[in-house]
Amino acid sequence: MNQMVRYWNVGLCLLISLTYPLVQKGYMKKSKSKNKSVLTINEKLVKMFEDQIPEDRQQVLRDIDSIMCNMLELQLDDLPWINPNKHEDKWEKLMNNLRLIVGRIEYESKRKTRTVH
């Protein structure tokens, strides 16, 4: 598990270091299109893993939560989707976005190891 935490720390640091200059220069702005439907973070995660059965998808979400807790040295109760009435809006937004990032990394790692029969 310790090696997995180290792997995630390196991956997130790399992701942040690569995207931060793009954000500062204005290359990564939200689109203002009104035609797009807005999905919540949880809906995006579920859609990302929609090819899995619900039990496997739920396990992936639990894995993402445990990775975040180990990486940030948090308890499960500190996560806003576990205990929604305890946290400020900024903390919820930050943690939801981080959950989406970790989910995307997990998705890409599973996609590389998946085989087609």
PyMOL CGO cylinders between C-alpha atoms (Angstrom):
from pymol import cmd
from pymol.cgo import CYLINDER

trace = [
    CYLINDER, 0.00, 0.00, 0.00, 2.89, 2.36, 0.78, 0.3, 1, 1, 1, 1, 1, 1,
    CYLINDER, 2.89, 2.36, 0.78, 4.22, 1.94, -2.75, 0.3, 1, 1, 1, 1, 1, 1,
    CYLINDER, 4.22, 1.94, -2.75, 0.75, 2.73, -4.13, 0.3, 1, 1, 1, 1, 1, 1,
    CYLINDER, 0.75, 2.73, -4.13, 0.61, 5.95, -2.09, 0.3, 1, 1, 1, 1, 1, 1,
    CYLINDER, 0.61, 5.95, -2.09, 4.04, 6.94, -3.39, 0.3, 1, 1, 1, 1, 1, 1,
    CYLINDER, 4.04, 6.94, -3.39, 2.85, 6.20, -6.95, 0.3, 1, 1, 1, 1, 1, 1,
    CYLINDER, 2.85, 6.20, -6.95, -0.18, 8.45, -6.51, 0.3, 1, 1, 1, 1, 1, 1,
    CYLINDER, -0.18, 8.45, -6.51, 1.86, 11.25, -4.93, 0.3, 1, 1, 1, 1, 1, 1,
    CYLINDER, 1.86, 11.25, -4.93, 4.26, 11.26, -7.87, 0.3, 1, 1, 1, 1, 1, 1,
    CYLINDER, 4.26, 11.26, -7.87, 1.39, 11.11, -10.37, 0.3, 1, 1, 1, 1, 1, 1,
    CYLINDER, 1.39, 11.11, -10.37, -0.53, 13.97, -8.78, 0.3, 1, 1, 1, 1, 1, 1,
    CYLINDER, -0.53, 13.97, -8.78, 2.57, 16.15, -8.41, 0.3, 1, 1, 1, 1, 1, 1,
    CYLINDER, 2.57, 16.15, -8.41, 3.37, 15.56, -12.07, 0.3, 1, 1, 1, 1, 1, 1,
    CYLINDER, 3.37, 15.56, -12.07, -0.19, 16.33, -13.13, 0.3, 1, 1, 1, 1, 1, 1,
    CYLINDER, -0.19, 16.33, -13.13, -0.27, 19.55, -11.10, 0.3, 1, 1, 1, 1, 1, 1,
    CYLINDER, -0.27, 19.55, -11.10, 3.14, 20.67, -12.35, 0.3, 1, 1, 1, 1, 1, 1,
    CYLINDER, 3.14, 20.67, -12.35, 2.09, 20.08, -15.97, 0.3, 1, 1, 1, 1, 1, 1,
    CYLINDER, 2.09, 20.08, -15.97, -1.30, 21.79, -15.78, 0.3, 1, 1, 1, 1, 1, 1,
    CYLINDER, -1.30, 21.79, -15.78, -0.47, 24.77, -13.56, 0.3, 1, 1, 1, 1, 1, 1,
    CYLINDER, -0.47, 24.77, -13.56, 1.40, 26.75, -16.28, 0.3, 1, 1, 1, 1, 1, 1,
    CYLINDER, 1.40, 26.75, -16.28, -1.47, 26.13, -18.71, 0.3, 1, 1, 1, 1, 1, 1,
    CYLINDER, -1.47, 26.13, -18.71, -3.98, 27.46, -16.22, 0.3, 1, 1, 1, 1, 1, 1,
    CYLINDER, -3.98, 27.46, -16.22, -1.84, 30.53, -15.53, 0.3, 1, 1, 1, 1, 1, 1,
    CYLINDER, -1.84, 30.53, -15.53, -1.57, 31.33, -19.25, 0.3, 1, 1, 1, 1, 1, 1,
    CYLINDER, -1.57, 31.33, -19.25, -5.30, 30.93, -19.75, 0.3, 1, 1, 1, 1, 1, 1,
    CYLINDER, -5.30, 30.93, -19.75, -5.19, 27.86, -21.98, 0.3, 1, 1, 1, 1, 1, 1,
    CYLINDER, -5.19, 27.86, -21.98, -7.40, 25.80, -19.71, 0.3, 1, 1, 1, 1, 1, 1,
    CYLINDER, -7.40, 25.80, -19.71, -10.55, 27.85, -19.28, 0.3, 1, 1, 1, 1, 1, 1,
    CYLINDER, -10.55, 27.85, -19.28, -14.03, 26.52, -18.80, 0.3, 1, 1, 1, 1, 1, 1,
    CYLINDER, -14.03, 26.52, -18.80, -16.14, 26.71, -21.93, 0.3, 1, 1, 1, 1, 1, 1,
    CYLINDER, -16.14, 26.71, -21.93, -19.07, 29.06, -21.78, 0.3, 1, 1, 1, 1, 1, 1,
    CYLINDER, -19.07, 29.06, -21.78, -21.28, 26.90, -23.99, 0.3, 1, 1, 1, 1, 1, 1,
    CYLINDER, -21.28, 26.90, -23.99, -24.81, 26.66, -22.65, 0.3, 1, 1, 1, 1, 1, 1,
    CYLINDER, -24.81, 26.66, -22.65, -25.67, 23.60, -24.74, 0.3, 1, 1, 1, 1, 1, 1,
    CYLINDER, -25.67, 23.60, -24.74, -23.57, 21.20, -22.66, 0.3, 1, 1, 1, 1, 1, 1,
    CYLINDER, -23.57, 21.20, -22.66, -25.25, 19.42, -19.82, 0.3, 1, 1, 1, 1, 1, 1,
    CYLINDER, -25.25, 19.42, -19.82, -23.43, 19.87, -16.54, 0.3, 1, 1, 1, 1, 1, 1,
    CYLINDER, -23.43, 19.87, -16.54, -22.59, 16.64, -14.77, 0.3, 1, 1, 1, 1, 1, 1,
    CYLINDER, -22.59, 16.64, -14.77, -21.74, 16.45, -11.10, 0.3, 1, 1, 1, 1, 1, 1,
    CYLINDER, -21.74, 16.45, -11.10, -18.38, 15.04, -10.05, 0.3, 1, 1, 1, 1, 1, 1,
    CYLINDER, -18.38, 15.04, -10.05, -20.00, 11.80, -8.96, 0.3, 1, 1, 1, 1, 1, 1,
    CYLINDER, -20.00, 11.80, -8.96, -21.86, 11.49, -12.28, 0.3, 1, 1, 1, 1, 1, 1,
    CYLINDER, -21.86, 11.49, -12.28, -18.59, 12.01, -14.14, 0.3, 1, 1, 1, 1, 1, 1,
    CYLINDER, -18.59, 12.01, -14.14, -16.92, 9.28, -12.10, 0.3, 1, 1, 1, 1, 1, 1,
    CYLINDER, -16.92, 9.28, -12.10, -19.79, 6.87, -12.63, 0.3, 1, 1, 1, 1, 1, 1,
    CYLINDER, -19.79, 6.87, -12.63, -19.80, 7.62, -16.36, 0.3, 1, 1, 1, 1, 1, 1,
    CYLINDER, -19.80, 7.62, -16.36, -16.03, 7.06, -16.51, 0.3, 1, 1, 1, 1, 1, 1,
    CYLINDER, -16.03, 7.06, -16.51, -16.44, 3.54, -15.12, 0.3, 1, 1, 1, 1, 1, 1,
    CYLINDER, -16.44, 3.54, -15.12, -19.78, 2.77, -16.80, 0.3, 1, 1, 1, 1, 1, 1,
    CYLINDER, -19.78, 2.77, -16.80, -18.39, -0.30, -18.55, 0.3, 1, 1, 1, 1, 1, 1,
    CYLINDER, -18.39, -0.30, -18.55, -18.08, -2.08, -15.17, 0.3, 1, 1, 1, 1, 1, 1,
    CYLINDER, -18.08, -2.08, -15.17, -20.83, -3.76, -13.21, 0.3, 1, 1, 1, 1, 1, 1,
    CYLINDER, -20.83, -3.76, -13.21, -22.19, -1.65, -10.31, 0.3, 1, 1, 1, 1, 1, 1,
    CYLINDER, -22.19, -1.65, -10.31, -20.37, -3.69, -7.65, 0.3, 1, 1, 1, 1, 1, 1,
    CYLINDER, -20.37, -3.69, -7.65, -17.00, -3.22, -9.36, 0.3, 1, 1, 1, 1, 1, 1,
    CYLINDER, -17.00, -3.22, -9.36, -17.73, 0.46, -9.92, 0.3, 1, 1, 1, 1, 1, 1,
    CYLINDER, -17.73, 0.46, -9.92, -18.53, 0.87, -6.22, 0.3, 1, 1, 1, 1, 1, 1,
    CYLINDER, -18.53, 0.87, -6.22, -15.26, -0.87, -5.34, 0.3, 1, 1, 1, 1, 1, 1,
    CYLINDER, -15.26, -0.87, -5.34, -13.33, 1.50, -7.60, 0.3, 1, 1, 1, 1, 1, 1,
    CYLINDER, -13.33, 1.50, -7.60, -14.94, 4.49, -5.84, 0.3, 1, 1, 1, 1, 1, 1,
    CYLINDER, -14.94, 4.49, -5.84, -13.98, 3.00, -2.47, 0.3, 1, 1, 1, 1, 1, 1,
    CYLINDER, -13.98, 3.00, -2.47, -10.42, 2.49, -3.75, 0.3, 1, 1, 1, 1, 1, 1,
    CYLINDER, -10.42, 2.49, -3.75, -10.27, 6.12, -4.86, 0.3, 1, 1, 1, 1, 1, 1,
    CYLINDER, -10.27, 6.12, -4.86, -11.44, 7.22, -1.41, 0.3, 1, 1, 1, 1, 1, 1,
    CYLINDER, -11.44, 7.22, -1.41, -8.83, 5.06, 0.34, 0.3, 1, 1, 1, 1, 1, 1,
    CYLINDER, -8.83, 5.06, 0.34, -6.07, 6.38, -1.96, 0.3, 1, 1, 1, 1, 1, 1,
    CYLINDER, -6.07, 6.38, -1.96, -7.06, 9.94, -1.11, 0.3, 1, 1, 1, 1, 1, 1,
    CYLINDER, -7.06, 9.94, -1.11, -7.23, 9.21, 2.61, 0.3, 1, 1, 1, 1, 1, 1,
    CYLINDER, -7.23, 9.21, 2.61, -3.81, 7.53, 2.59, 0.3, 1, 1, 1, 1, 1, 1,
    CYLINDER, -3.81, 7.53, 2.59, -2.22, 10.20, 0.44, 0.3, 1, 1, 1, 1, 1, 1,
    CYLINDER, -2.22, 10.20, 0.44, -3.55, 13.13, 2.46, 0.3, 1, 1, 1, 1, 1, 1,
    CYLINDER, -3.55, 13.13, 2.46, -3.53, 11.33, 5.83, 0.3, 1, 1, 1, 1, 1, 1,
    CYLINDER, -3.53, 11.33, 5.83, -7.27, 11.82, 6.31, 0.3, 1, 1, 1, 1, 1, 1,
    CYLINDER, -7.27, 11.82, 6.31, -10.02, 9.72, 7.85, 0.3, 1, 1, 1, 1, 1, 1,
    CYLINDER, -10.02, 9.72, 7.85, -13.02, 8.61, 5.78, 0.3, 1, 1, 1, 1, 1, 1,
    CYLINDER, -13.02, 8.61, 5.78, -15.21, 10.99, 7.82, 0.3, 1, 1, 1, 1, 1, 1,
    CYLINDER, -15.21, 10.99, 7.82, -13.14, 13.90, 6.50, 0.3, 1, 1, 1, 1, 1, 1,
    CYLINDER, -13.14, 13.90, 6.50, -14.34, 13.28, 2.94, 0.3, 1, 1, 1, 1, 1, 1,
    CYLINDER, -14.34, 13.28, 2.94, -17.26, 15.58, 2.04, 0.3, 1, 1, 1, 1, 1, 1,
    CYLINDER, -17.26, 15.58, 2.04, -19.31, 12.90, 0.22, 0.3, 1, 1, 1, 1, 1, 1,
    CYLINDER, -19.31, 12.90, 0.22, -19.14, 10.65, 3.31, 0.3, 1, 1, 1, 1, 1, 1,
    CYLINDER, -19.14, 10.65, 3.31, -19.99, 13.37, 5.82, 0.3, 1, 1, 1, 1, 1, 1,
    CYLINDER, -19.99, 13.37, 5.82, -21.60, 16.20, 3.80, 0.3, 1, 1, 1, 1, 1, 1,
    CYLINDER, -21.60, 16.20, 3.80, -22.78, 18.53, 6.59, 0.3, 1, 1, 1, 1, 1, 1,
    CYLINDER, -22.78, 18.53, 6.59, -19.39, 18.88, 8.26, 0.3, 1, 1, 1, 1, 1, 1,
    CYLINDER, -19.39, 18.88, 8.26, -17.36, 20.79, 5.66, 0.3, 1, 1, 1, 1, 1, 1,
    CYLINDER, -17.36, 20.79, 5.66, -17.06, 24.20, 4.02, 0.3, 1, 1, 1, 1, 1, 1,
    CYLINDER, -17.06, 24.20, 4.02, -17.89, 24.72, 0.35, 0.3, 1, 1, 1, 1, 1, 1,
    CYLINDER, -17.89, 24.72, 0.35, -14.27, 25.37, -0.63, 0.3, 1, 1, 1, 1, 1, 1,
    CYLINDER, -14.27, 25.37, -0.63, -13.14, 22.11, 1.00, 0.3, 1, 1, 1, 1, 1, 1,
    CYLINDER, -13.14, 22.11, 1.00, -15.95, 20.20, -0.75, 0.3, 1, 1, 1, 1, 1, 1,
    CYLINDER, -15.95, 20.20, -0.75, -15.09, 21.67, -4.15, 0.3, 1, 1, 1, 1, 1, 1,
    CYLINDER, -15.09, 21.67, -4.15, -11.38, 21.00, -3.73, 0.3, 1, 1, 1, 1, 1, 1,
    CYLINDER, -11.38, 21.00, -3.73, -11.89, 17.42, -2.56, 0.3, 1, 1, 1, 1, 1, 1,
    CYLINDER, -11.89, 17.42, -2.56, -14.46, 16.67, -5.27, 0.3, 1, 1, 1, 1, 1, 1,
    CYLINDER, -14.46, 16.67, -5.27, -12.08, 17.91, -7.97, 0.3, 1, 1, 1, 1, 1, 1,
    CYLINDER, -12.08, 17.91, -7.97, -9.22, 15.92, -6.43, 0.3, 1, 1, 1, 1, 1, 1,
    CYLINDER, -9.22, 15.92, -6.43, -11.46, 12.84, -6.39, 0.3, 1, 1, 1, 1, 1, 1,
    CYLINDER, -11.46, 12.84, -6.39, -12.12, 13.33, -10.10, 0.3, 1, 1, 1, 1, 1, 1,
    CYLINDER, -12.12, 13.33, -10.10, -8.37, 13.63, -10.79, 0.3, 1, 1, 1, 1, 1, 1,
    CYLINDER, -8.37, 13.63, -10.79, -7.57, 10.50, -8.81, 0.3, 1, 1, 1, 1, 1, 1,
    CYLINDER, -7.57, 10.50, -8.81, -10.45, 8.73, -10.55, 0.3, 1, 1, 1, 1, 1, 1,
    CYLINDER, -10.45, 8.73, -10.55, -9.10, 9.70, -13.96, 0.3, 1, 1, 1, 1, 1, 1,
    CYLINDER, -9.10, 9.70, -13.96, -5.63, 8.40, -13.06, 0.3, 1, 1, 1, 1, 1, 1,
    CYLINDER, -5.63, 8.40, -13.06, -7.18, 5.17, -11.78, 0.3, 1, 1, 1, 1, 1, 1,
    CYLINDER, -7.18, 5.17, -11.78, -9.25, 4.88, -14.98, 0.3, 1, 1, 1, 1, 1, 1,
    CYLINDER, -9.25, 4.88, -14.98, -6.20, 5.32, -17.19, 0.3, 1, 1, 1, 1, 1, 1,
    CYLINDER, -6.20, 5.32, -17.19, -4.18, 2.78, -15.21, 0.3, 1, 1, 1, 1, 1, 1,
    CYLINDER, -4.18, 2.78, -15.21, -7.01, 0.22, -15.45, 0.3, 1, 1, 1, 1, 1, 1,
    CYLINDER, -7.01, 0.22, -15.45, -7.44, 0.95, -19.14, 0.3, 1, 1, 1, 1, 1, 1,
    CYLINDER, -7.44, 0.95, -19.14, -3.77, 0.17, -19.80, 0.3, 1, 1, 1, 1, 1, 1,
    CYLINDER, -3.77, 0.17, -19.80, -3.96, -3.15, -17.95, 0.3, 1, 1, 1, 1, 1, 1,
    CYLINDER, -3.96, -3.15, -17.95, -7.27, -4.21, -19.49, 0.3, 1, 1, 1, 1, 1, 1,
    CYLINDER, -7.27, -4.21, -19.49, -7.10, -6.81, -22.26, 0.3, 1, 1, 1, 1, 1, 1,
    CYLINDER, -7.10, -6.81, -22.26, -9.48, -7.28, -25.15, 0.3, 1, 1, 1, 1, 1, 1,
    CYLINDER, -9.48, -7.28, -25.15, -10.63, -10.85, -25.84, 0.3, 1, 1, 1, 1, 1, 1,
]
cmd.load_cgo(trace, "trace")
